Amino acid sequence: MDAIPVLSQLKSFVQWASGDSEAAEETQTHFLQRYPVVSQGRSAVQAIMGNQDRARETQIEFLKGVNDKVNSVPVVGHVKGTIHYICGDKEGGDNAMKAASHTTGVIGGGVGGFLVGGPLGAAVLGAAGGALMDGAITIGDSAVNGENAKPYGFVDNVVRIVEDPKNGGNYVDLIGATVLDAQDAN
């Protein structure tokens, strides 16, 4: 959510309004580092001002966001994950496989939903397909990693709300991710 215009500002406002100004500032920093045109401008200004380390940090954050987008493309993310595993990078492989699988769930739900209920069905079942896939990913991660498992996607958003119900940013993340999945399914 932090790299998406309007949603990141809404999240930051909700965090600020719920009394967490530090999280609100962090959300805006993420936006400035991750959104394509803004991050490149920020990095250029940092470099011109002589702060090469900050400029480099901004570029690294931007590239992490690009990496996350590539991971979420079905087949591409699965192949990328396999390459990570072959190279001994379990965390990178897991991240790519989970992101690509989530998107596969959204697309599968969207196609099925469209066949049943047109665009509205695609949106509803696309979001549901993403949430179901996130549940399956979380269950699989629990089976493989036991106590070291981490909830994923929709499940992670719900867990964060349960653990910290006063953090308004968690609600924005949950609703925003669900709306984006519904949009992506169409």
Backbone hydrogen bonds, N-H to C=O, Kabsch-Sander energy under -0.5 kcal/mol:
donor,donor_aa,acceptor,acceptor_aa,energy
4,I,1,M,-1.7
7,L,5,P,-2.3
8,S,4,I,-2.9
10,L,6,V,-2.9
11,K,7,L,-2.8
12,S,8,S,-2.5
13,F,9,Q,-2.5
14,V,10,L,-2.6
15,Q,11,K,-2.6
16,W,12,S,-2.6
17,A,13,F,-3.2
18,S,14,V,-1.9
19,G,16,W,-1.7
20,D,15,Q,-3.0
21,S,19,G,-0.6
24,A,20,D,-1.9
25,E,21,S,-2.2
26,E,22,E,-2.2
27,T,23,A,-2.5
28,Q,24,A,-1.9
29,T,25,E,-2.3
30,H,26,E,-2.5
31,F,27,T,-2.1
32,L,28,Q,-2.5
33,Q,29,T,-1.6
34,R,30,H,-2.0
35,Y,31,F,-2.5
39,S,35,Y,-3.3
40,Q,36,P,-1.7
41,G,37,V,-2.1
42,R,38,V,-2.7
43,S,39,S,-2.6
44,A,40,Q,-2.2
45,V,41,G,-2.5
46,Q,42,R,-2.6
47,A,43,S,-2.4
48,I,44,A,-2.7
49,M,45,V,-2.3
50,G,47,A,-1.5
51,N,46,Q,-2.7
52,Q,50,G,-1.1
55,A,51,N,-2.1
56,R,52,Q,-2.5
57,E,53,D,-2.4
58,T,54,R,-2.5
59,Q,55,A,-2.0
60,I,56,R,-2.5
61,E,57,E,-2.5
62,F,58,T,-2.3
63,L,59,Q,-2.5
64,K,60,I,-2.0
65,G,61,E,-1.8
66,V,62,F,-2.1
67,N,63,L,-2.6
68,D,64,K,-2.3
69,K,65,G,-1.9
70,V,66,V,-2.4
71,N,67,N,-2.5
72,S,68,D,-1.3
73,V,70,V,-1.5
76,V,74,P,-2.5
77,G,73,V,-3.7
79,V,75,V,-3.0
80,K,76,V,-2.8
81,G,77,G,-2.6
82,T,78,H,-2.1
83,I,79,V,-2.2
84,H,80,K,-2.3
85,Y,81,G,-2.5
86,I,82,T,-2.6
87,C,83,I,-2.1
88,G,85,Y,-1.6
89,D,84,H,-3.1
90,K,88,G,-1.1
93,G,89,D,-2.4
94,D,90,K,-3.1
95,N,91,E,-2.6
96,A,92,G,-2.2
97,M,93,G,-2.7
98,K,94,D,-2.7
99,A,95,N,-2.2
100,A,96,A,-2.5
101,S,97,M,-2.3
102,H,98,K,-2.4
103,T,99,A,-2.0
104,T,100,A,-1.9
105,G,101,S,-2.2
106,V,102,H,-2.1
107,I,103,T,-2.7
108,G,104,T,-2.8
109,G,105,G,-2.5
110,G,106,V,-2.5
111,V,107,I,-2.7
112,G,108,G,-2.3
113,G,109,G,-2.8
114,F,110,G,-2.4
115,L,111,V,-2.1
116,V,112,G,-1.5
117,G,113,G,-3.5
118,G,114,F,-2.1
120,L,117,G,-0.6
121,G,117,G,-1.4
122,A,118,G,-2.4
123,A,119,P,-2.3
124,V,120,L,-2.5
125,L,121,G,-2.8
126,G,122,A,-2.0
127,A,123,A,-2.1
128,A,124,V,-2.2
129,G,125,L,-2.6
130,G,126,G,-2.0
131,A,127,A,-2.2
132,L,128,A,-2.8
133,M,129,G,-2.3
134,D,130,G,-2.3
135,G,131,A,-2.0
136,A,132,L,-2.4
137,I,133,M,-2.9
138,T,134,D,-2.4
139,I,135,G,-2.5
140,G,136,A,-2.7
141,D,137,I,-2.7
142,S,138,T,-2.1
143,A,139,I,-2.2
144,V,140,G,-2.1
145,N,141,D,-3.2
146,G,142,S,-1.7
148,N,145,N,-2.2
149,A,146,G,-1.8
155,V,152,Y,-1.5
156,D,152,Y,-0.6
157,N,153,G,-2.5
158,V,154,F,-2.3
159,V,155,V,-2.7
160,R,156,D,-2.6
161,I,157,N,-1.8
162,V,158,V,-2.5
163,E,159,V,-2.6
164,D,160,R,-1.9
167,N,164,D,-1.8
168,G,166,K,-1.1
170,N,167,N,-1.1
171,Y,167,N,-0.7
172,V,168,G,-1.8
173,D,169,G,-2.4
174,L,170,N,-2.1
175,I,171,Y,-2.8
176,G,172,V,-3.0
177,A,173,D,-2.5
178,T,174,L,-1.9
179,V,175,I,-2.6
180,L,176,G,-2.6
181,D,177,A,-2.2
182,A,178,T,-2.3
183,Q,179,V,-2.4
184,D,180,L,-2.9
185,A,181,D,-1.6
186,N,183,Q,-1.3
